[in-house]
């Protein structure tokens, strides 16, 4: 059968397509802004007919109605990265969180640790050979489609087509649903004075020709604004947004110095504005690959001078990073932080940076802490951390003793907390202190 015969025969309405979902199925959704909104809405419309459907994905940029209490008998969310729309369900016990590195998620599907019954994905229209692109979500989405017993694709002409390993053939897909929905967009964050100070400090560690991994949010975006005087920067990152587009257009990001995927920006997913998505489309500089390729530390390290920039909720005086939980409450997930911290450390000339504001709660709470709360999970170990940056400076931890680390971290805490942190460090960790004597 010709591919276009299969495509035409398998093109149905969203309501018809999601009838393939049965009670008890595990349904994997394409990631972040790549979520097929129409298919999700049609699935939720069937809530009264369904029981115990497990919804699996990383961060949702959609409304995630399946997380609402009224649908708790029909759907249970299993989050691989908790986001704003799924956080309440997870922390109230109506959803679950599965800790895992971003790079390992495809393996969970491929090896049937998490068997995929149905994959809901978003694709470009097919080309002349019947191949479709996965748009702005390749990451684990490609493997979910490859492993899924049933694959339902929302065909969206707004989805950008890129190079790399990011396509499927229409014969690998069971149902097609046409949609003209705009892609989910991520507006640029507001950058305040704190973020500017952090961004300037981070940028001071970046040299001409470095290969960058940047996360998402105000701090990475602020960092990019301080890199406009750099030359020949490269990008190997799990994601990018509008800020990288602007630096590429200005000739700052060229990827000419990259030793792995020379001249190419390598990513696994994208989030940004409509203008950014249009820039990605058929841009020969962009290559997108599954996340077990982009985030594999051994692949990352094939680039020299990798600089990874990731965020945290707090850092303790040993150098441990808590980036995904607030005390015992799950806030987000590990994502690709550890993948890139380790990849940067393995890279010749590489540097890993953890960046965060010195305070929270309008300056009332220090984010440099003497110790974590009971139940607080460690995201990145003290053995992996290189630099920690706040709006008050830069602490270089690699090769430093525990006491030297604490001294460096206290120096970049907000001034009003430094004496307290020094006292708490001595009380807790220094031999001969009153605490160690059992006083």
SULMOZI-V468842 format. One record per helix or strand of 3 or more residues. SS is the DSSP state (2 for helix, 1 for strand). FROM is the first residue (numbers start at 1). TO is the last residue. If there is no record, write none. Layout:
ss-><SS;SS>
from-><FROM;FROM>
to-><TO;TO>
This chain:
ss-><2;2;1;2;2;1;2;2;1;2;1;2;1;1;2;1;1;2;1;2;1;2;1;2;1;2;1;2;2;1;1;2;1;1;1;2;2>
from-><3;14;26;37;47;53;65;69;75;87;95;102;118;131;141;150;167;170;175;193;211;218;233;242;265;274;286;291;297;306;314;337;351;387;393;402;415>
to-><9;20;29;45;49;57;67;71;79;91;97;110;123;133;147;156;169;172;179;203;214;225;236;249;267;280;288;294;300;311;316;346;355;390;396;411;429>
